[in-house]
Amino acid sequence: MAVEFTDANFDQLVIKSDKPVLVDFWAEWCGPCRMVGPVVEELAKDYDGKVVVGKLNVDNNPNISAQFGVRNIPTLLIFKNGQIVDKQVGAVAKTVLDGKLKAQL
């Protein structure tokens, strides 16, 4: 299951992670976000133990969204060693995100 990231736990769970991290910036009212949501959940299962996969609700966590300049959702950021190494804006197929994660392992 995907982790729920918040302004409070982001630094500990994402920036300080020893594994690559996929963060899905989303909101409940966003149609494309609802399309990406099940894909993120599948990736969380597929990469369990290898990659931390989670979601951050932009309405409930505005500080992190602003810190990383997230203006459009869904935005998916991949972090490695505390740095953004890849970015995807908008809904995409699972194969696209799968390829991006494999590149970080």
Secondary structure, DSSP 8 states (H G I E B T S, - for coil): --EEE-TTTHIIIIIT-SS-EEEEEE-TT-HHHHHHHHHHHHHHHHTTTTSEEEEEETTT-HHHHHHTT--SSSEEEEEETTEEEEEEES---HHHHHHHHHTT-
